[in-house]
Amino acid sequence: MTGAMAAGAVVGLGLYVLARALFPARPGLAARMAALDAARRRDLAETQAAGRISPTLERVGGMRARVGGELVRLCEARGWRLRSVRADLALTERSLEAFLATKFLLPAAALLFIPLIVAYFAVLGLGSSVQIPAWLCVLFAVLFFFFPDMQLKQEAQARRQDFRHVVGAFLDLVSMNLAGGRGVPEALMTAANVGEGWAMHRIRDALANARITGQTPWQALGRLGDELDIAELRDLAGALALVADDGAQIRASLGARAASMRSRELSDLEGKAGERSQSMLVAQLFLCAGFLIFLAYPALMRVLAS
C-alpha cells in the first residue's frame, strides 16, 4: 500500500510538472519589466567583474552561477518577488543567484546519494530494498532545502540587530549636530562620517548617492530601510520628511527616538539574559535529577532483587 501511494504521488507530481512545462503561466507586464531591468543590471555587473575574477574561480563557480542565473530568471518570469529573501540577502551582502543555487544543488546532491546508500545497505547485509534509502535521501533533501533559509534568517537577524544599534547611535550624533547649528542634510552627512563599521558605511553610501542623484537624504534613508527591511530607518525617513524645516522640533524628535530605541534594546537584552538564566536552571535541574537516579539505582535494584 505504501509503495503504491508513493508511486501514485510521484506519477501525479510528474504529470503536474509536465503540464506546467507545456503550458507555462504568462507573466504580467510588471514581471517582464522587472526581468528586463534585472537582466540589464546582471549584464553590467558581469561586465564589471570580468576583469576581477580569475579563470580558476570562473571554472569553480561556473555551474553554480549558471544554475543561480536560471533560477533567478525563472522567479522573475513567474513574478515571484521574494522581498524578504532579497532584504536578508542585501543585509548580509550576498547574491540571490548564489542563494537559489545553494537551495537547488544541496537537495539534488542529497538525492544523488540514493544509489550509494542502497549499495552500502547491501554491503552491510541489510537487504537491497530501495524504499528506506530513498526515504532517507528525501528527508535529507528536504532538510537541505530549508537549511539555507534558516542560516540566512539567523545571520540576517543578527546583522539587523547590529544595524538597529548603529541607528540609535546615528540618531544621537545627528541630534548633537543639529544642536550645533547645522542643517538637516549637513547633520546627517556629518554624523554618517563619524562612525565606522559596515552599517555606518551603508548609511554613508546611501546619503552620498542621494546627493549625487539629487534626492533628499530622508528619501535615501527610506529607500535603504525598504531595501534592508529596517523599520527604524523608514520611521526616521518619515519623521525627517514631516519636520525637516523645524530644527528644534526635529532635534527633540530624534532624541526621543534614540532614547526609545535604547530602552527597547535594553529590554531585549534583559529578556535574552532571563531566557539564558532559565535554560541554565533547567540544565542544572536535569543534572541533579540524573545524579539522584545514579545514587538511587543500586539501592532500588537491591530491593527489587530481594
C-alpha positions as CSV (number, residue, x, y, z in Angstrom):
1,M,0.0,0.0,0.0
2,T,2.8,2.4,0.9
3,G,4.7,1.7,-2.3
4,A,1.5,2.2,-4.4
5,M,0.8,5.5,-2.7
6,A,4.4,6.7,-3.2
7,A,4.3,5.6,-6.9
8,G,1.0,7.5,-7.4
9,A,2.4,10.6,-5.7
10,V,5.5,10.5,-7.9
11,V,3.3,10.0,-11.1
12,G,1.0,12.8,-10.1
13,L,3.9,15.1,-9.4
14,G,5.4,14.2,-12.7
15,L,2.2,15.0,-14.6
16,Y,1.9,18.3,-12.8
17,V,5.4,19.3,-13.7
18,L,4.8,18.2,-17.3
19,A,1.6,20.3,-17.5
20,R,3.4,23.3,-16.0
21,A,6.2,22.9,-18.5
22,L,4.0,22.5,-21.5
23,F,1.6,25.3,-20.5
24,P,3.6,27.9,-18.5
25,A,1.8,30.8,-17.0
26,R,2.1,34.1,-18.9
27,P,3.9,36.7,-16.8
28,G,2.4,40.1,-16.5
29,L,3.8,43.4,-17.7
30,A,5.4,44.2,-14.3
31,A,7.2,40.9,-14.2
32,R,8.5,41.4,-17.8
33,M,9.8,44.9,-17.0
34,A,11.4,43.6,-13.8
35,A,13.1,40.8,-15.7
36,L,14.4,43.2,-18.3
37,D,15.8,45.5,-15.6
38,A,17.4,42.6,-13.7
39,A,19.0,41.3,-16.9
40,R,20.4,44.7,-17.7
41,R,21.9,45.0,-14.1
42,R,23.2,41.5,-14.3
43,D,25.0,42.1,-17.6
44,L,26.5,45.3,-16.2
45,A,27.7,43.5,-13.1
46,E,29.2,40.7,-15.1
47,T,31.0,43.1,-17.4
48,Q,32.5,45.0,-14.4
49,A,33.5,41.8,-12.7
50,A,35.0,40.1,-15.8
51,G,38.4,41.7,-15.1
52,R,38.5,40.9,-11.4
53,I,37.7,37.1,-11.5
54,S,40.5,34.7,-12.3
55,P,39.9,31.8,-14.8
56,T,40.2,29.3,-11.9
57,L,37.4,30.9,-9.9
58,E,35.3,31.1,-13.1
59,R,35.6,27.3,-13.6
60,V,34.9,26.5,-10.0
61,G,31.8,28.7,-9.7
62,G,30.6,28.4,-13.3
63,M,27.9,25.8,-12.8
64,R,26.6,27.4,-9.6
65,A,26.4,30.8,-11.3
66,R,24.6,29.3,-14.3
67,V,22.1,27.4,-12.1
68,G,21.5,30.5,-10.0
69,G,21.0,32.7,-13.0
70,E,18.4,30.3,-14.5
71,L,16.6,30.1,-11.2
72,V,16.5,33.9,-10.9
73,R,15.2,34.3,-14.4
74,L,12.5,31.6,-13.6
75,C,11.4,33.6,-10.5
76,E,11.3,36.8,-12.4
77,A,9.3,35.2,-15.2
78,R,6.8,33.9,-12.7
79,G,6.6,37.2,-10.9
80,W,7.9,35.9,-7.6
81,R,9.3,39.0,-5.8
82,L,10.9,37.3,-2.8
83,R,11.0,40.6,-0.9
84,S,12.0,39.2,2.5
85,V,14.7,37.0,1.0
86,R,16.1,39.9,-1.1
87,A,16.1,42.1,2.0
88,D,18.0,39.5,4.1
89,L,20.5,38.9,1.2
90,A,21.0,42.7,0.8
91,L,21.7,42.9,4.6
92,T,24.2,40.0,4.5
93,E,25.7,41.2,1.3
94,R,25.0,38.0,-0.6
95,S,23.6,37.5,-4.1
96,L,20.3,36.0,-4.9
97,E,21.9,33.7,-7.6
98,A,24.2,32.0,-5.1
99,F,21.3,31.6,-2.6
100,L,18.9,30.0,-5.1
101,A,21.7,27.8,-6.5
102,T,22.5,26.5,-3.0
103,K,18.8,25.8,-2.3
104,F,18.7,23.7,-5.6
105,L,22.1,22.0,-5.5
106,L,22.1,20.8,-1.9
107,P,18.8,18.7,-2.3
108,A,19.9,17.5,-5.7
109,A,23.2,16.3,-4.2
110,A,21.2,14.5,-1.4
111,L,19.1,12.7,-3.9
112,L,22.1,11.6,-5.9
113,F,23.3,9.6,-2.9
114,I,20.4,7.1,-3.2
115,P,22.4,4.5,-5.2
116,L,25.3,4.8,-2.8
117,I,23.2,4.3,0.3
118,V,21.5,1.3,-1.4
119,A,24.9,-0.2,-2.1
120,Y,26.0,0.5,1.4
121,F,22.9,-1.3,2.9
122,A,23.6,-4.2,0.6
123,V,27.2,-4.5,1.8
124,L,26.1,-4.4,5.4
125,G,23.6,-7.2,4.7
126,L,20.5,-5.1,5.5
127,G,18.8,-6.0,2.2
128,S,18.6,-4.4,-1.2
129,S,15.4,-2.5,-0.8
130,V,15.3,1.0,-2.2
131,Q,12.5,2.4,-0.1
132,I,14.4,3.0,3.1
133,P,17.4,4.7,1.4
134,A,15.1,6.7,-0.9
135,W,13.1,8.0,2.1
136,L,16.3,8.8,4.0
137,C,17.6,10.8,1.0
138,V,14.3,12.6,0.5
139,L,14.3,13.5,4.2
140,F,17.8,14.9,3.9
141,A,16.9,16.7,0.7
142,V,14.0,18.4,2.5
143,L,16.3,19.4,5.3
144,F,19.0,20.7,2.9
145,F,16.3,22.7,1.0
146,F,15.3,24.7,4.2
147,F,18.8,24.9,5.7
148,P,19.9,27.9,3.6
149,D,16.7,29.8,4.7
150,M,17.4,29.1,8.3
151,Q,21.0,30.1,8.1
152,L,20.1,33.3,6.2
153,K,17.4,34.2,8.7
154,Q,19.8,33.8,11.7
155,E,22.6,35.8,10.1
156,A,20.2,38.5,8.9
157,Q,18.5,38.7,12.3
158,A,21.9,39.2,14.0
159,R,23.0,41.9,11.4
160,R,19.7,43.6,11.6
161,Q,20.0,43.9,15.4
162,D,23.5,45.4,15.0
163,F,22.1,47.8,12.4
164,R,19.4,49.0,14.8
165,H,22.1,49.6,17.5
166,V,24.0,51.7,14.9
167,V,20.8,53.6,14.0
168,G,20.4,54.6,17.7
169,A,23.9,56.0,17.9
170,F,23.4,57.7,14.5
171,L,20.3,59.5,15.8
172,D,22.3,60.8,18.8
173,L,25.0,62.1,16.5
174,V,22.5,63.8,14.3
175,S,20.8,65.4,17.3
176,M,24.1,66.8,18.5
177,N,25.0,68.1,15.1
178,L,21.6,69.8,14.9
179,A,22.2,71.4,18.3
180,G,25.5,72.8,16.9
181,G,23.6,74.8,14.3
182,R,23.9,72.6,11.2
183,G,21.0,71.9,8.9
184,V,19.4,68.6,8.5
185,P,21.3,67.4,5.4
186,E,24.7,68.5,6.8
187,A,23.9,67.0,10.2
188,L,23.1,63.6,8.6
189,M,26.2,63.5,6.5
190,T,28.5,64.7,9.3
191,A,27.0,62.1,11.6
192,A,27.5,59.3,9.0
193,N,31.1,60.3,8.5
194,V,31.9,60.0,12.2
195,G,31.3,56.3,12.7
196,E,32.9,53.2,11.2
197,G,31.6,49.7,10.5
198,W,29.5,48.1,7.8
199,A,26.2,49.6,8.9
200,M,27.5,53.1,9.0
201,H,29.1,52.6,5.6
202,R,25.7,51.6,4.2
203,I,24.1,54.8,5.6
204,R,27.0,56.9,4.3
205,D,26.8,55.4,0.9
206,A,23.0,56.0,0.7
207,L,23.4,59.6,1.7
208,A,26.3,60.1,-0.8
209,N,24.2,58.6,-3.6
210,A,21.3,60.8,-2.7
211,R,23.5,63.9,-3.0
212,I,24.7,62.7,-6.5
213,T,21.2,61.8,-7.8
214,G,19.5,64.9,-6.4
215,Q,17.3,63.2,-3.9
216,T,16.7,64.2,-0.3
217,P,18.6,62.4,2.5
218,W,15.4,61.2,4.1
219,Q,14.3,59.6,0.8
220,A,17.7,57.8,0.6
221,L,17.3,56.6,4.2
222,G,13.7,55.4,3.5
223,R,14.9,53.5,0.4
224,L,17.7,51.9,2.4
225,G,15.2,50.9,5.1
226,D,13.0,49.3,2.4
227,E,15.9,47.5,0.9
228,L,17.2,46.1,4.2
229,D,13.8,45.8,5.9
230,I,14.8,48.1,8.8
231,A,11.7,49.7,10.2
232,E,13.7,52.3,12.2
233,L,15.1,53.7,9.1
234,R,11.7,54.0,7.5
235,D,10.3,55.7,10.5
236,L,13.3,58.1,10.6
237,A,12.8,59.0,7.0
238,G,9.1,59.7,7.6
239,A,9.8,61.9,10.6
240,L,12.5,63.8,8.7
241,A,10.2,64.4,5.8
242,L,7.5,65.8,8.1
243,V,9.6,68.2,10.2
244,A,12.7,68.8,8.1
245,D,12.2,72.6,8.3
246,D,11.8,72.9,12.1
247,G,15.3,72.3,13.7
248,A,14.2,72.4,17.3
249,Q,11.3,70.0,16.8
250,I,13.3,67.5,14.8
251,R,16.1,67.6,17.4
252,A,13.7,66.7,20.1
253,S,12.1,64.0,18.0
254,L,15.4,62.4,17.2
255,G,16.4,62.5,20.9
256,A,13.2,60.8,21.9
257,R,13.6,58.2,19.2
258,A,17.1,57.4,20.2
259,A,16.0,57.1,23.9
260,S,13.2,54.7,22.9
261,M,15.5,52.6,20.8
262,R,18.0,52.3,23.7
263,S,15.2,51.4,26.1
264,R,13.9,48.7,23.7
265,E,17.4,47.3,23.1
266,L,17.9,47.2,26.9
267,S,14.6,45.3,27.4
268,D,15.6,42.9,24.7
269,L,18.9,42.2,26.3
270,E,17.3,41.7,29.7
271,G,14.8,39.3,28.1
272,K,17.6,37.3,26.5
273,A,19.5,37.2,29.8
274,G,16.4,35.9,31.5
275,E,16.0,33.2,28.9
276,R,19.6,32.1,29.3
277,S,19.2,32.0,33.1
278,Q,16.1,29.8,32.8
279,S,17.9,27.5,30.4
280,M,20.8,27.2,32.8
281,L,18.4,26.4,35.6
282,V,16.7,23.7,33.6
283,A,20.1,22.2,32.8
284,Q,21.0,22.2,36.4
285,L,17.7,20.5,37.3
286,F,18.3,17.8,34.8
287,L,21.8,17.3,36.1
288,C,20.6,16.9,39.7
289,A,17.8,14.5,38.6
290,G,20.4,12.3,36.8
291,F,22.7,12.4,39.9
292,L,19.8,11.3,42.1
293,I,18.9,8.5,39.7
294,F,22.6,7.4,39.7
295,L,22.6,7.3,43.6
296,A,19.2,5.6,43.9
297,Y,19.6,3.0,41.2
298,P,21.8,0.4,43.2
299,A,19.5,0.5,46.2
300,L,16.4,0.2,44.1
301,M,17.9,-2.8,42.2
302,R,18.9,-4.4,45.5
303,V,15.3,-4.0,46.8
304,L,13.8,-5.4,43.7
305,A,16.2,-8.4,43.6
306,S,15.3,-9.3,47.2
